[in-house]
Amino acid sequence: MRCPFCGNADTQVKDSRPAEENAAIRRRRYCPGCGGRFTTYERVQLRDLVVVKTNGRREDFDRDKLSRSIRIAMQKRPVEPERIDQLISGIVRRLESMGETDIPSKVIGEIVMETLARIDNVAYVRFASVYKNFQDAGDFDKFVSELRPPDLDKA
């Protein structure tokens, strides 16, 4: 593994342990060239996924991009980081087990929305605001009003 700091190709593994409920291996590495320390993760990849964007453009699936968007939505929410890692791994496994290598971005967005809705409503609304491209406060109001149960007292 190449050192991200100095580019040295000869790094050493100092510690390995299971991560993400034994779905990955976390490795602490050391670079003898610069003394830098960094962490890598090793995961099983069932197949190479390709995301098909709404404009037809295709790009390789990027787990880190998915992780960043979910972590932004979950920022400052009372959800443990381990739970977020499990959520991300579950989404990736679900995508890999679909049987297709080409996955429309809309499908990925819907799966993330469905998952966040079960975990945290605030994160769900945050993600939806980007995914559905909210333009103003009215878009938020309409979306949030659809989340509220109908008021039985005003019947």
C-alpha positions as CSV (number, residue, x, y, z in Angstrom):
1,M,0.0,0.0,0.0
2,R,1.4,3.3,-1.1
3,C,1.9,6.0,1.7
4,P,-0.6,8.9,1.1
5,F,2.0,11.3,2.6
6,C,5.2,10.6,0.8
7,G,4.3,8.0,-1.9
8,N,6.6,5.3,-0.5
9,A,5.4,1.9,-1.8
10,D,6.9,0.0,1.2
11,T,4.5,0.5,4.1
12,Q,4.0,-1.8,7.1
13,V,0.8,-3.1,8.7
14,K,1.0,-2.4,12.5
15,D,-2.4,-3.6,13.5
16,S,-5.4,-5.4,11.9
17,R,-8.8,-5.9,13.3
18,P,-12.3,-6.7,12.1
19,A,-14.6,-3.7,11.4
20,E,-18.2,-3.1,10.3
21,E,-19.5,-6.3,12.0
22,N,-16.8,-8.4,10.4
23,A,-17.6,-7.1,6.9
24,A,-14.2,-5.4,6.6
25,I,-10.7,-5.4,8.0
26,R,-9.3,-2.2,9.4
27,R,-5.5,-1.9,9.1
28,R,-3.3,0.6,10.8
29,R,-0.2,1.2,8.6
30,Y,3.1,2.9,9.2
31,C,5.5,4.4,6.6
32,P,9.2,3.9,7.4
33,G,10.1,6.5,4.9
34,C,8.3,9.5,6.4
35,G,7.0,8.1,9.7
36,G,3.4,8.7,8.7
37,R,0.6,6.6,10.1
38,F,-2.7,5.9,8.3
39,T,-5.7,3.6,8.2
40,T,-6.9,1.4,5.4
41,Y,-10.0,-0.8,5.1
42,E,-10.3,-4.0,3.2
43,R,-13.8,-5.1,2.0
44,V,-15.2,-7.8,-0.1
45,Q,-16.4,-6.4,-3.4
46,L,-18.9,-8.7,-5.2
47,R,-18.9,-6.8,-8.5
48,D,-17.9,-3.5,-10.0
49,L,-20.9,-1.2,-10.0
50,V,-21.5,1.5,-12.5
51,V,-23.8,4.5,-11.7
52,V,-26.0,5.6,-14.6
53,K,-26.8,9.3,-14.1
54,T,-30.1,10.9,-15.1
55,N,-28.4,12.5,-18.1
56,G,-27.1,9.1,-19.3
57,R,-23.5,9.6,-18.2
58,R,-21.9,6.6,-16.5
59,E,-19.3,6.6,-13.7
60,D,-17.9,4.0,-11.4
61,F,-19.7,3.6,-8.1
62,D,-17.8,5.4,-5.3
63,R,-18.5,4.1,-1.8
64,D,-16.7,7.1,-0.4
65,K,-19.0,9.5,-2.3
66,L,-22.0,7.7,-0.9
67,S,-20.4,7.8,2.6
68,R,-19.7,11.5,2.4
69,S,-23.3,12.4,1.4
70,I,-24.8,10.2,4.2
71,R,-22.4,11.6,6.8
72,I,-23.3,15.1,5.8
73,A,-27.0,14.4,6.3
74,M,-26.2,12.7,9.6
75,Q,-24.0,15.5,10.9
76,K,-24.7,16.4,14.5
77,R,-27.4,13.8,14.8
78,P,-27.6,11.3,17.7
79,V,-26.5,8.3,15.7
80,E,-23.3,6.4,16.5
81,P,-20.6,6.4,13.8
82,E,-20.6,2.6,13.9
83,R,-24.3,2.7,13.0
84,I,-23.6,5.0,10.1
85,D,-20.9,2.6,8.9
86,Q,-23.4,-0.3,9.1
87,L,-26.0,1.7,7.2
88,I,-23.5,2.4,4.4
89,S,-22.3,-1.2,4.2
90,G,-25.9,-2.4,4.1
91,I,-26.7,-0.1,1.2
92,V,-23.6,-1.2,-0.7
93,R,-24.5,-4.9,-0.1
94,R,-28.0,-4.2,-1.3
95,L,-26.8,-2.6,-4.5
96,E,-24.3,-5.4,-5.1
97,S,-26.9,-8.1,-4.6
98,M,-29.4,-6.5,-7.1
99,G,-27.7,-8.6,-9.8
100,E,-27.1,-5.7,-12.1
101,T,-23.8,-3.9,-12.6
102,D,-25.5,-0.7,-14.0
103,I,-27.5,1.0,-11.3
104,P,-29.5,4.2,-12.0
105,S,-28.6,7.0,-9.7
106,K,-32.3,7.4,-8.9
107,V,-32.4,3.8,-7.5
108,I,-29.4,4.6,-5.2
109,G,-31.0,7.8,-4.1
110,E,-34.3,6.1,-3.3
111,I,-32.5,3.3,-1.3
112,V,-30.6,5.9,0.7
113,M,-33.8,7.9,1.4
114,E,-35.7,4.8,2.5
115,T,-32.8,3.8,4.8
116,L,-32.5,7.3,6.3
117,A,-36.2,7.6,6.9
118,R,-36.0,4.5,9.2
119,I,-33.0,5.9,11.1
120,D,-33.4,9.7,11.5
121,N,-36.1,12.0,10.1
122,V,-33.8,15.1,10.2
123,A,-31.1,13.3,8.2
124,Y,-33.8,12.1,5.9
125,V,-35.0,15.7,5.2
126,R,-31.4,16.9,4.8
127,F,-30.6,14.3,2.2
128,A,-33.9,14.8,0.5
129,S,-33.3,18.5,0.2
130,V,-30.2,17.8,-1.9
131,Y,-31.5,14.7,-3.7
132,K,-34.8,16.3,-4.7
133,N,-33.1,19.7,-5.3
134,F,-35.2,21.9,-3.0
135,Q,-35.2,25.5,-4.3
136,D,-36.8,27.4,-1.4
137,A,-38.5,27.1,2.0
138,G,-41.8,26.1,0.4
139,D,-40.2,22.9,-0.9
140,F,-39.1,22.0,2.7
141,D,-42.5,22.9,4.0
142,K,-44.3,20.7,1.5
143,F,-41.9,17.8,2.0
144,V,-42.1,17.9,5.8
145,S,-45.9,18.2,5.8
146,E,-46.0,14.9,3.9
147,L,-44.1,13.3,6.7
148,R,-46.5,14.4,9.4
149,P,-49.4,12.1,10.3
150,P,-52.8,13.7,9.4
151,D,-54.2,15.7,12.4
152,L,-57.2,13.7,13.6
153,D,-58.5,16.6,15.7
154,K,-59.3,18.7,12.7
155,A,-61.6,16.2,11.1
